[in-house]
Amino acid sequence: MKVRKSLRSMKSKPGAQVVRRRGVVFVVNKKNPRFKARQG
């Protein structure tokens, strides 16, 4: 999982879902799990 300041490029990938858990924003990608990311 990558930690990034901005998730804009990760959101645009096909299959990406923006999830908020415990106040932290994650991008989860079921189609291509390499593109998981967390904002921080």
C-alpha positions in Angstrom: 0.0 0.0 0.0 1.3 3.4 -0.9 1.0 6.4 1.4 0.3 9.6 -0.7 -0.6 13.2 -0.1 -3.1 13.3 -2.8 -5.2 10.3 -4.1 -6.5 12.0 -7.2 -4.5 9.9 -9.6 -5.5 6.7 -7.7 -9.2 7.5 -7.8 -9.2 7.7 -11.6 -8.0 4.1 -12.2 -10.6 1.6 -13.3 -12.1 -0.4 -10.4 -11.0 2.1 -7.7 -13.2 2.7 -4.7 -12.7 5.5 -2.2 -13.2 4.2 1.4 -13.1 6.1 4.7 -12.1 4.1 7.7 -11.6 5.6 11.2 -11.1 9.1 9.6 -8.5 7.9 7.1 -9.1 8.0 3.4 -8.2 4.8 1.5 -8.4 3.8 -2.2 -9.1 0.1 -2.6 -8.9 -1.5 -6.0 -10.4 -5.0 -6.4 -9.5 -5.3 -10.1 -5.9 -4.4 -9.7 -4.8 -4.7 -6.0 -1.4 -3.1 -6.7 -3.1 0.3 -6.6 -4.1 0.4 -2.9 -3.3 3.7 -1.3 -3.8 5.6 1.9 -3.9 9.4 2.4 -1.5 10.8 4.9 
